[in-house]
Amino acid sequence: MQQASRPDRRLDLSDERVLAFWRERHLCTLTTLRPDGTPHVVPVGATLDPEAGVARVITSAGTRKARNAAAGGPVALCQVDGRRWATIEGRARVLDSAEAVADAEARYAVRYKPPRPNPERVVIEIAIERIIGLV
């Protein structure tokens, strides 16, 4: 028996529908891998920077998600709104420079609200390798 072919779910970062979806206020889930290889999934606020080809998440330096992301493994960032969804896949790095943190906080404030002060804040920056979904 042949399986029905599934439509290609790859999204284009130049598609205004994709960009609009990522400007709307939605919480996301960030999936990173623990040292034992099991997934660690947590809710986060995230921002998309299509010009740079990255997504960003702000968090505290000592969190499990920051430690997992610093290991450099694959990560997935997903947001859902009813039948619409988008998942960003890529590799993460953790940035702690004052400039990177201030930039990520400003972007977060536009999409959500100004974040509370946090001297331990870092930025998980995800280099987008693929984005899939249905918008």
Buried (B, 14 or more C-beta within 10 A) or exposed (E): EEEEEEEEEEBEBEEEEBBEBBEEEBEBBBBBBEEEEEEBEBEBBBBBBBEEBBBBBBBEBEBEBBBBBBEEBEBBBBBBEEEBBBBBBBBBEBBEEEEBBEBBBEBBEEBBEEBEEEEEBBBBBBBBEEBBBEB
